[in-house]
């Protein structure tokens, strides 16, 4: 089987470690490549989403080779992955063989919101609780203090995202993985209108952080989708 690069974009405050268990469940011919964002962005400045996007796209282009590649975005990473697709095509004239959007509504349904440091910290604490972090109080506070600057920086850029109307549809098959939390009003199904190809949906339960709780199933869906993309051209010969 031909090797495939899978570029993975994390949720707000996340880093490459969140994809460790996912990598263990992927076929050995899928090379998972976590992409960090915000690591060269000065979060104290008035940086924009587009500046962060440029930094991410530059990373991916530098790491691509002549192998086929796919892109997986999780939560905030899905919004970024959507924009990355267009920038990759524009700069390199190459397309990913598949796009994965997980745990986020379509970009045209994204509603920007304002927040302050206190609100962001409460949200981070809620997220850690949902993910099952049960550290002693002192260690828990240390974890919050360590993650908070990255989380806050990501949220600042995320809140500055503006959807661009009137552009060509994605011309790649896409897979949408979602929980009940992202689909409270059925808005998740609007992803299908953003591609001219096929859109596959997979419900992953009621937990926004299913990347941790349902990681084996997530890996299975990725394996199946990428395998299909590689086999389909052979079947059409």
C-alpha positions in Angstrom: 0.0 0.0 0.0 1.3 3.5 -0.9 2.3 5.6 2.1 0.2 8.6 3.0 1.0 11.6 5.1 -1.7 12.7 7.5 -1.4 16.2 8.8 -3.3 16.7 12.0 -4.4 20.1 13.4 -5.3 20.2 17.2 -8.0 21.8 19.2 -7.4 25.1 21.0 -4.7 24.7 23.5 -3.8 21.3 22.1 -0.5 20.1 20.8 1.1 17.1 19.1 0.6 14.9 22.2 -3.2 14.7 21.7 -2.6 12.6 18.6 -0.4 10.0 20.2 -3.1 7.4 20.8 -4.6 8.1 17.4 -1.3 7.3 15.7 -1.2 3.9 17.5 -4.5 3.0 15.8 -3.6 4.0 12.3 -2.3 1.6 9.6 1.5 1.5 9.5 1.5 3.1 6.0 -0.2 6.2 7.3 2.4 8.7 8.6 0.7 11.0 11.1 2.3 14.4 11.3 0.9 16.7 14.0 1.1 20.4 13.1 1.6 23.0 15.9 0.2 26.4 15.4 0.8 29.6 17.4 4.3 28.5 18.3 6.0 31.4 16.4 3.1 33.8 16.9 3.4 36.4 19.6 0.0 36.1 21.3 0.5 39.5 23.0 0.4 41.2 19.6 -2.8 41.8 17.6 -2.1 38.9 15.3 -4.8 37.7 12.9 -6.2 34.4 11.9 -4.6 34.8 8.4 -1.2 35.2 9.9 -1.6 32.0 11.9 -3.0 30.3 8.8 0.1 31.3 6.8 2.4 29.9 9.5 0.5 26.5 9.5 0.4 26.2 5.7 4.1 27.0 5.5 4.8 24.2 7.9 2.7 21.7 5.9 4.2 22.6 2.5 7.7 22.3 4.0 6.9 18.8 5.3 5.1 17.4 2.2 6.9 15.1 -0.2 5.9 13.3 -3.3 3.5 11.0 -1.3 -0.2 11.6 -1.2 -1.4 13.5 1.8 -4.6 14.1 3.8 -5.6 16.6 6.4 -7.4 16.0 9.8 -8.6 18.9 11.8 -10.1 18.7 15.3 -12.5 21.3 16.8 -10.7 24.6 16.1 -8.4 22.6 13.9 -11.3 21.8 11.6 -11.8 25.5 10.9 -8.1 25.9 10.2 -8.0 22.7 8.0 -10.8 24.2 5.8 -8.8 27.3 5.1 -5.5 25.3 4.8 -7.1 23.3 1.9 -7.5 26.4 -0.2 -4.1 27.8 0.6 -2.4 24.5 -0.2 -4.1 24.3 -3.6 -3.4 28.0 -4.3 0.3 27.7 -3.5 1.2 24.3 -4.7 -1.6 23.2 -7.1 -1.8 20.0 -5.2 -4.9 18.6 -3.4 -5.1 16.3 -0.4 -6.6 12.9 -1.2 -9.1 13.4 1.7 -10.2 16.0 4.2 -11.3 15.1 7.8 -13.3 17.6 9.8 -13.9 16.6 13.4 -15.9 18.2 16.3 -16.8 21.5 14.7 -19.7 23.0 12.8 -19.1 24.1 9.2 -17.1 27.4 8.8 -20.2 29.2 7.4 -22.0 28.3 10.6 -19.2 29.5 12.9 -20.2 32.4 15.2 -17.4 34.5 16.4 -17.5 35.4 20.1 -15.9 37.7 22.6 -14.2 36.4 25.7 -11.9 37.6 28.5 -9.2 35.8 30.5 -11.6 34.8 33.2 -14.1 33.3 30.8 -11.3 31.5 28.9 -9.9 30.0 32.1 -13.3 28.7 33.2 -13.7 27.2 29.7 -10.3 25.5 30.0 -11.1 24.1 33.4 -14.4 22.7 32.1 -12.6 21.1 29.2 -10.0 19.5 31.4 -12.8 18.1 33.6 -14.6 16.7 30.7 -11.4 15.0 29.5 -11.0 13.4 32.9 -8.0 15.2 34.4 -8.0 14.2 38.1 -4.7 15.5 39.3 -4.0 16.7 42.9 -4.9 20.3 43.4 -1.3 21.7 43.2 -0.5 19.8 40.1 -3.8 20.7 38.6 -3.1 24.4 39.1 0.3 24.0 37.6 -1.3 22.3 34.5 -3.7 25.2 34.2 -1.0 27.8 34.4 1.1 25.9 31.8 -1.8 25.3 29.3 -3.6 28.7 29.7 -1.2 30.9 27.6 -1.4 28.6 24.7 -5.2 28.1 25.0 -5.8 31.9 25.3 -3.6 32.6 22.3 -5.4 30.0 20.2 -8.8 31.4 21.2 -7.8 34.9 20.4 -6.9 33.9 16.8 -9.9 31.6 16.5 -12.3 34.4 17.5 -10.9 36.5 14.6 -11.9 34.0 11.9 -14.2 35.3 9.2 -15.8 33.0 6.7 -15.1 33.9 3.1 -18.2 33.7 0.8 -18.2 32.9 -2.9 -15.3 30.5 -3.4 -15.1 27.2 -5.3 -16.2 24.1 -3.5 -13.7 21.7 -2.0 -13.0 19.2 -4.8 -12.0 16.4 -2.4 -14.1 13.8 -0.6 -14.5 14.7 3.1 -15.3 12.9 6.3 -17.1 14.7 9.1 -16.8 13.2 12.6 -19.1 14.8 15.2 -20.7 14.5 18.6 -24.1 15.7 19.8 -22.5 18.8 21.2 -21.6 20.1 17.7 -25.0 19.2 16.2 -27.6 20.6 18.6 -29.5 22.2 15.7 -28.6 19.9 12.9 -26.0 22.3 11.6 -23.3 19.7 11.2 -24.9 18.5 8.0 -24.1 21.8 6.2 -20.6 20.5 5.7 -21.9 18.6 2.6 -22.7 21.8 0.8 -19.0 22.8 1.0 -17.7 20.0 -1.2 -18.4 19.0 -4.8 -17.4 15.4 -3.9 -18.7 13.0 -1.3 -19.3 13.9 2.3 -19.4 11.0 4.8 -20.7 11.5 8.4 -19.9 9.5 11.5 -21.6 10.2 14.8 -19.2 9.7 17.7 -21.5 9.9 20.7 -22.3 12.9 22.9 -18.7 13.9 24.0 -16.9 16.8 22.3 -13.5 15.3 23.1 -14.2 12.0 21.4 -10.6 12.1 20.1 -9.7 10.8 23.6 -12.8 8.7 24.5 -13.4 7.1 21.0 -9.9 7.2 19.6 -10.0 3.6 18.2 -13.2 4.3 16.3 -11.7 7.6 15.0 -8.6 5.7 13.8 -10.8 3.1 12.1 -12.8 5.8 10.2 -9.5 7.4 9.0 -8.1 4.1 7.9 -11.2 3.2 6.0 -11.4 6.5 4.2 -7.8 6.7 3.2 -7.7 3.1 2.1 -10.8 3.8 -0.1 -9.0 6.7 -1.7 -6.0 4.7 -2.6 -7.9 1.7 -3.9 -10.5 3.5 -5.9 -8.1 4.6 -8.8 -6.9 1.0 -9.1 -10.5 -0.2 -9.4 -11.2 2.4 -12.1 -8.3 1.2 -14.3 
